[in-house]
C-alpha cells in the first residue's frame, strides 16, 4: 500500500481548509489537502466578503489578486418591510478603513483565488477525487488517515489531522466527538439576474414569513436570495415561474423589472441551512474547523468568514506544536479557547435574526420594526450591530439594557450623556 507522509493533513478544501493550507504553505509547513470533489466548486453560489474575511485574504496576499471585473464593493444596506417601506439603513463606511465595505464576488471567485495560491506553495499539495476513509491511531493519538484516491486506498501519515469537511464531518464522526446537528425548517433559493438599471446598494425585505435580499454584483448583475421552506425547491420549480415573480414583486415593487428577467430555473440554486454545535473541537493529533465544528445559519453572513478566521488562528498555533512535537489536545485547545465564544455568539445572533425577521407573529413583527427604526436613529446601537455583522466585534451587539432601548421602551442615556458632554466641551471651548 502506498504511504505518504506530511506534517498536516487537511480533509476538505472548502473555505476553511483551503485558507489553512495556504497559511501553512506560506510558513513552509508540509501540508496535504484532500477533497472528494472532482475539483474546485463551480456552482451558482456567490460570496459576500465581510471586513474580517477581507482582512484574512489581505494577510494572505489574495484580496488584491481578486479580479476587478468579478467583484463589487458595497457600502449601504437598506432594510425594508415587505411592500417597500424603508425601516433602517446601514453604512459600512462608518467602519474604519481599509475594510469599510462589503465585497460581493461572482460565483466562487474568492475560493478559486485561494486555491490558485495554494497551488503555488512549494510545501502544499491539493488532491481532489480523494475521500476520507478512517483515522489511523498510535495509541490514543491520531497519527494519520486512510483515504481512497483514484488509484485505490493509501495511507497518509501526519502529525496533525484537520477536519474541514463540513457540517456532516466524517472526521468529527471518526473522532467520536458528539455534535448537535440542527437542520433549519427554512432554506434559501439563490438567483443571479441581470438588471436593466444599475443597482448600487443592497436591500433586505422582511415580512410575514418572508425574507428577500438583493446584492448588486459586477456589471448589472444582482444576487438574490429568498427564504423558502426546506426541501421545497423541487416542488417550487414545478410551479409557474410567474407566480414566484409576482410574489417577489409584491415584496419589493421597485425591482419588478429586475424580477421579470428570471426566465429559467437554471438561473437559480438551492441552499439548505443548518447549525452544528460540538462539545469540543480538538483531540490528540486532530482539530476541527469551520462547519465541522460550528456550522451556523447563513443569515449571520459570517459562516465562511468564521471558517477562515479559524484557519488563521490554528495556523498561528501549529508551527510551535510541530516544533515541540506536541499536537496534543491540551496544546491545541488554545485555538478553541480563542475562537469558541465568538462563534457561539454569532450562532445565537443568527438564530435570533431569523426568528424576528421571518416571523409570522404580528406582535413580534411590530417589535422587529420598532428595533429597525431605533437603529436608524441611534448611531451607537447601529454601529454595534454593523461591527458584529462585519466580524469585528466579538461580543453580542446588545446588552439587556440595549435591547430595551432598541425596543423603544427607554431613552438611550448613553447617547444623551455623550451628546451632553460634547455640548459642554463646545461651550467651554467658546468661553
SESESE-573898 format. One line per 5 residues: number of its first residue (from 1); their letters; for each residue y, z negated, x negated of C-alpha. Coordinates in Angstrom, 2 decimals. Layout:
BEGIN
NUM> A> Y,Z,X | ...;
***
This chain:
BEGIN
1> XXXXX> 0.00,0.00,0.00 | 3.48,0.89,-1.23 | 5.65,-2.08,-2.14 | 9.42,-2.13,-2.57 | 11.45,-4.99,-3.97;
6> XXXXX> 15.10,-5.82,-3.26 | 17.47,-8.77,-3.10 | 18.40,-8.43,0.58 | 16.57,-6.57,3.34 | 18.61,-5.93,6.50;
11> XXXXX> 16.88,-4.98,9.74 | 19.32,-2.94,11.83 | 22.05,-0.52,10.71 | 24.45,-1.29,13.56 | 27.92,-2.77,13.35;
16> XXXXX> 26.88,-5.96,11.55 | 24.03,-4.63,9.43 | 25.97,-1.65,8.07 | 29.00,-3.77,7.21 | 26.82,-6.34,5.43;
21> XXXXX> 25.11,-3.58,3.43 | 28.48,-2.17,2.38 | 29.91,-5.56,1.45 | 26.82,-6.41,-0.64 | 26.70,-2.95,-2.17;
26> XXXXX> 30.28,-3.34,-3.35 | 29.19,-6.59,-5.04 | 26.34,-4.81,-6.83 | 23.59,-6.62,-4.91 | 20.38,-4.67,-4.28;
31> XXXXX> 20.18,-4.08,-0.55 | 17.88,-2.12,1.75 | 18.86,-1.41,5.37 | 16.06,-0.45,7.77 | 16.62,1.07,11.20;
36> XXXXX> 14.16,2.54,13.69 | 16.67,5.14,14.96 | 16.42,8.72,13.65 | 19.95,8.49,12.25 | 23.48,7.21,12.91;
41> XXXXX> 24.36,6.90,16.63 | 25.65,9.95,18.47 | 26.31,8.65,22.00 | 29.48,8.70,24.07 | 30.47,5.15,23.32;
46> XXXXX> 33.83,4.81,21.58 | 35.29,1.90,19.71 | 38.23,-0.40,20.28 | 39.04,-1.89,16.89 | 40.77,-5.21,17.30;
51> XXXXX> 43.02,-6.53,14.50 | 40.29,-8.71,12.98 | 37.95,-5.70,12.83 | 40.69,-3.61,11.25 | 41.16,-6.28,8.60;
56> XXXXX> 37.43,-6.18,7.77 | 37.43,-2.40,7.44 | 40.59,-2.56,5.34 | 38.97,-5.05,2.94 | 36.03,-2.68,2.58;
61> XXXXX> 38.26,0.35,1.96 | 37.15,2.07,5.18 | 40.14,1.69,7.51 | 42.32,4.13,5.61 | 39.43,6.61,5.46;
66> XXXXX> 39.16,6.95,9.24 | 40.21,10.49,10.19 | 43.66,10.54,11.77 | 42.59,13.15,14.31 | 39.88,10.79,15.65;
71> XXXXX> 41.89,7.58,16.01 | 44.72,6.39,18.21 | 46.86,3.27,17.74 | 47.85,1.43,20.93 | 50.32,-1.41,21.33;
76> XXXXX> 50.73,-2.06,25.05 | 48.08,-3.08,27.60 | 49.08,-3.38,31.25 | 47.07,-5.46,33.72 | 47.38,-4.33,37.32;
81> XXXXX> 45.99,-5.24,40.71 | 43.73,-2.66,42.33 | 46.09,-0.31,44.12 | 48.64,-0.19,41.30 | 50.81,-3.34,41.26;
86> XXXXX> 51.53,-4.44,37.69 | 50.65,-8.08,37.01 | 51.21,-8.52,33.29 | 51.81,-6.57,30.09 | 50.56,-7.46,26.61;
91> XXXXX> 52.19,-6.01,23.48 | 50.18,-6.07,20.25 | 53.50,-5.53,18.48 | 54.06,-9.28,18.89 | 51.35,-9.89,16.28;
96> XXXXX> 52.16,-9.98,12.56 | 51.82,-6.65,10.72 | 49.98,-4.72,9.47 | 47.34,-5.20,12.19 | 49.75,-5.41,15.11;
101> XXXXX> 48.00,-2.78,17.23 | 44.61,-1.91,18.64 | 42.90,1.26,17.42 | 40.81,3.48,19.70 | 38.42,5.81,17.89;
106> XXXXX> 36.41,8.76,19.07 | 32.67,8.08,19.54 | 31.08,6.35,16.53 | 33.81,7.43,14.10 | 34.24,3.98,12.55;
111> XXXXX> 30.49,3.44,12.31 | 29.90,6.79,10.62 | 32.65,5.99,8.11 | 30.89,2.71,7.27 | 27.51,4.45,6.92;
116> XXXXX> 29.04,7.10,4.65 | 30.49,4.34,2.46 | 27.08,2.61,2.29 | 25.51,5.87,1.12 | 27.91,5.91,-1.83;
121> XXXXX> 26.83,2.47,-3.05 | 24.55,2.62,-6.07 | 22.65,-0.56,-5.14 | 22.32,0.04,-1.38 | 19.67,2.13,0.39;
126> XXXXX> 19.67,3.08,4.07 | 16.36,4.09,5.67 | 16.21,5.42,9.20 | 13.00,6.00,11.17 | 11.70,2.71,9.81;
131> XXXXX> 10.53,-0.03,12.19 | 10.16,-3.73,11.57 | 6.55,-4.91,11.94 | 6.37,-8.50,10.72 | 7.74,-11.04,8.28;
136> XXXXX> 5.99,-11.86,5.02 | 5.98,-15.51,4.01 | 5.49,-17.51,0.86 | 4.56,-20.88,2.33 | 7.33,-21.78,4.78;
141> XXXXX> 9.81,-19.37,3.22 | 10.40,-15.78,4.31 | 9.69,-13.57,1.32 | 9.94,-10.07,2.78 | 8.75,-7.93,5.64;
146> XXXXX> 6.22,-5.33,6.65 | 7.67,-2.11,8.01 | 6.40,1.17,9.44 | 8.01,4.28,7.97 | 7.46,8.00,8.40;
151> XXXXX> 4.65,7.85,5.83 | 2.99,4.73,7.19 | 3.29,0.97,6.65 | 4.68,-0.58,3.50 | 5.86,-3.93,2.16;
156> XXXXX> 9.44,-4.84,1.30 | 9.69,-7.94,-0.87 | 13.10,-9.56,-0.65 | 14.79,-12.83,-1.42 | 16.63,-12.75,1.90;
161> XXXXX> 15.87,-11.01,5.21 | 18.74,-10.50,7.65 | 18.10,-9.74,11.31 | 20.86,-7.47,12.59 | 18.63,-5.84,15.18;
166> XXXXX> 20.40,-6.59,18.43 | 20.07,-8.84,21.45 | 16.29,-8.37,21.67 | 15.84,-9.02,17.96 | 12.31,-8.68,16.60;
171> XXXXX> 13.32,-10.63,13.51 | 14.52,-13.53,15.65 | 11.25,-13.45,17.54 | 9.22,-13.45,14.29 | 11.25,-16.44,13.06;
176> XXXXX> 10.32,-18.27,16.30 | 13.99,-19.09,16.93 | 14.45,-19.97,20.61 | 17.00,-17.79,22.41 | 18.61,-17.83,25.82;
181> XXXXX> 18.95,-14.14,26.71 | 21.04,-13.72,29.84 | 21.38,-10.27,31.43 | 24.56,-10.00,33.48 | 24.40,-8.66,37.03;
186> XXXXX> 27.08,-6.12,36.11 | 27.21,-3.29,33.60 | 29.69,-0.54,32.73 | 29.95,3.14,33.38 | 31.83,4.74,30.47;
191> XXXXX> 33.54,8.11,30.59 | 35.80,10.20,28.40 | 38.17,12.53,30.24 | 40.92,14.99,29.36 | 44.35,14.12,30.71;
196> XXXXX> 46.83,16.78,31.74 | 49.63,14.40,30.73 | 49.76,12.26,27.56 | 48.97,8.58,28.15 | 50.40,6.27,25.50;
201> XXXXX> 49.38,2.84,26.83 | 46.27,1.16,28.18 | 45.67,-0.09,31.72 | 43.27,-2.62,33.26 | 42.87,-2.74,37.03;
206> XXXXX> 41.32,-5.78,38.70 | 40.44,-6.15,42.37 | 37.79,-7.24,44.85 | 34.68,-6.99,42.64 | 36.39,-4.21,40.73;
211> XXXXX> 37.30,-3.71,37.09 | 38.58,-0.35,35.86 | 40.07,0.18,32.39 | 41.68,3.15,30.67 | 42.29,3.56,26.92;
216> XXXXX> 44.16,6.56,25.52 | 42.33,8.23,22.63 | 43.27,11.02,20.25 | 44.95,14.07,21.75 | 44.98,13.87,25.54;
221> XXXXX> 41.59,12.18,25.81 | 41.19,8.94,27.73 | 38.30,6.47,27.63 | 37.48,4.94,30.97 | 35.21,2.00,31.73;
226> XXXXX> 34.23,0.94,35.22 | 32.17,-2.09,36.17 | 29.07,-1.27,38.25 | 26.01,-3.28,39.30 | 23.43,-3.50,36.54;
231> XXXXX> 20.77,-0.81,36.85 | 22.76,1.25,39.37 | 23.80,4.11,37.08 | 21.00,6.49,38.01 | 21.48,5.79,41.73;
236> XXXXX> 25.20,6.38,41.33 | 24.56,9.79,39.78 | 22.58,10.84,42.85 | 25.71,10.48,44.99 | 28.51,12.99,45.39;
241> XXXXX> 30.78,12.64,42.34 | 33.79,12.96,44.63 | 33.02,9.53,46.07 | 33.43,7.95,42.64 | 36.65,9.87,42.02;
246> XXXXX> 38.02,8.68,45.36 | 37.13,5.07,44.51 | 38.91,5.30,41.15 | 41.94,6.94,42.77 | 42.21,4.12,45.31;
251> XXXXX> 42.15,1.60,42.45 | 44.63,3.45,40.19 | 46.53,6.07,42.25 | 48.83,7.08,39.38 | 45.83,8.52,37.49;
256> XXXXX> 44.47,10.69,40.31 | 44.93,13.88,38.29 | 43.01,12.34,35.35 | 40.08,11.33,37.56 | 39.88,14.84,39.00;
261> XXXXX> 38.79,16.01,35.53 | 35.45,14.27,35.98 | 33.17,17.16,36.90 | 29.89,16.47,35.10 | 27.78,13.34,34.75;
266> XXXXX> 27.35,14.27,31.06 | 30.93,13.04,30.65 | 29.64,9.54,31.38 | 27.28,6.98,29.88 | 25.83,3.61,30.84;
271> XXXXX> 26.31,0.31,29.01 | 24.31,-2.76,30.12 | 25.64,-6.20,29.27 | 24.01,-9.42,28.14 | 24.58,-12.70,26.34;
276> XXXXX> 22.43,-14.34,23.66 | 22.60,-17.98,22.64 | 20.30,-19.28,19.93 | 19.55,-22.75,18.63 | 20.04,-21.69,15.01;
281> XXXXX> 20.98,-18.61,13.02 | 19.26,-19.33,9.70 | 15.83,-20.16,8.28 | 14.39,-20.45,4.79 | 14.86,-16.95,3.41;
286> XXXXX> 16.37,-15.43,6.58 | 19.52,-15.19,8.69 | 20.64,-13.58,11.94 | 23.97,-11.83,12.50 | 25.71,-10.09,15.39;
291> XXXXX> 23.95,-9.67,18.72 | 20.69,-11.02,17.28 | 22.43,-14.39,17.01 | 25.09,-14.28,19.71 | 25.48,-11.21,21.93;
296> XXXXX> 28.42,-11.54,24.32 | 29.91,-9.74,27.29 | 31.94,-6.75,26.02 | 34.81,-7.91,28.21 | 35.91,-10.11,25.29;
301> XXXXX> 36.47,-6.91,23.22 | 35.00,-8.86,20.30 | 31.23,-8.27,20.24 | 31.16,-5.74,17.43 | 34.15,-7.35,15.72;
306> XXXXX> 32.30,-10.66,15.50 | 29.23,-8.96,14.04 | 31.47,-7.52,11.33 | 33.02,-10.92,10.61 | 29.50,-12.42,10.48;
311> XXXXX> 28.60,-9.85,7.84 | 31.65,-10.57,5.71 | 31.13,-14.34,5.94 | 27.46,-14.08,4.97 | 28.29,-11.62,2.18;
316> XXXXX> 30.52,-14.26,0.56 | 27.65,-16.78,0.51 | 24.77,-14.57,-0.59 | 25.72,-13.94,-4.26 | 25.68,-17.66,-5.14;
321> XXXXX> 22.43,-18.17,-3.22 | 20.79,-15.37,-5.18 | 22.19,-16.62,-8.48 | 20.79,-20.10,-7.79 | 17.52,-18.68,-6.40;
326> XXXXX> 18.17,-20.71,-3.28 | 18.22,-18.85,0.04 | 17.08,-21.90,1.97 | 18.24,-22.66,5.48 | 20.29,-25.60,4.19;
331> XXXXX> 22.14,-23.30,1.79 | 22.65,-20.50,4.35 | 23.84,-22.91,7.00 | 27.37,-22.72,5.60 | 27.56,-19.25,7.17;
336> XXXXX> 26.51,-20.53,10.58 | 28.84,-23.52,10.38 | 31.77,-21.25,9.58 | 31.07,-18.92,12.49 | 29.38,-20.68,15.40;
341> XXXXX> 32.32,-22.42,17.11 | 34.46,-19.28,17.15 | 31.65,-17.20,18.61 | 30.77,-19.78,21.27 | 34.42,-19.94,22.35;
346> XXXXX> 34.54,-16.16,22.75 | 31.30,-16.13,24.74 | 32.74,-18.69,27.17 | 36.04,-16.82,27.37 | 34.32,-13.52,28.19;
351> XXXXX> 32.31,-15.17,30.97 | 35.46,-16.76,32.41 | 37.36,-13.47,32.30 | 34.65,-11.57,34.15 | 34.38,-14.35,36.76;
356> XXXXX> 38.10,-14.25,37.54 | 38.78,-10.56,37.07 | 35.76,-9.34,39.03 | 35.92,-11.95,41.79 | 35.25,-11.26,45.43;
361> XXXXX> 36.76,-14.61,46.46 | 40.33,-14.19,47.78 | 41.35,-17.68,46.65 | 40.13,-17.08,43.11 | 41.83,-13.66,43.14;
366> XXXXX> 45.10,-15.30,44.21 | 44.79,-17.78,41.34 | 43.96,-14.95,38.91 | 47.08,-13.04,39.89 | 49.24,-16.17,39.50;
371> XXXXX> 47.91,-16.61,35.96 | 48.71,-12.99,35.12 | 52.25,-13.38,36.48 | 52.71,-16.55,34.43 | 51.54,-14.79,31.27;
376> XXXXX> 54.02,-12.01,31.95 | 56.88,-14.55,31.89 | 55.58,-17.05,29.33 | 55.66,-15.75,25.76 | 53.86,-18.82,24.35;
381> XXXXX> 50.80,-18.52,26.59 | 50.81,-14.74,26.33 | 50.71,-14.93,22.54 | 47.80,-17.39,22.65 | 45.79,-15.01,24.83;
386> XXXXX> 46.70,-11.99,22.71 | 45.84,-13.65,19.39 | 42.47,-14.75,20.82 | 41.64,-11.26,22.05 | 42.71,-9.88,18.67;
391> XXXXX> 40.22,-12.20,16.96 | 42.94,-14.06,15.07 | 42.67,-17.37,16.92 | 39.52,-19.47,16.61 | 40.20,-21.97,19.39;
396> XXXXX> 40.36,-21.37,23.14 | 43.66,-19.83,24.27 | 44.28,-22.51,26.93 | 44.08,-26.28,26.79 | 43.63,-28.13,30.09;
401> XXXXX> 47.40,-28.54,30.37 | 47.92,-24.85,29.60 | 45.53,-23.95,32.43 | 47.60,-25.99,34.87 | 50.79,-24.36,33.60;
406> XXXXX> 49.26,-20.88,33.80 | 48.30,-21.52,37.42 | 51.95,-22.22,38.15 | 51.36,-25.88,39.04 | 53.53,-27.30,36.23;
411> XXXXX> 56.54,-26.06,34.27 | 55.90,-25.29,30.62 | 57.56,-28.25,28.91 | 56.57,-26.84,25.51 | 58.67,-23.74,26.14;
416> XXXXX> 61.52,-25.73,27.68 | 61.59,-28.11,24.72 | 61.60,-25.24,22.25 | 64.36,-23.49,24.19 | 66.42,-26.71,24.28;
421> XXXXX> 66.02,-27.23,20.56 | 67.08,-23.66,19.89 | 70.13,-24.10,22.12 | 71.10,-27.32,20.33 | 70.77,-25.63,16.94;
426> XXXXX> 73.03,-22.78,18.04 | 75.62,-25.23,19.47 | 75.73,-27.30,16.28 | 75.92,-24.17,14.22 | 79.10,-23.18,16.08;
431> X> 80.80,-26.54,15.58;
***
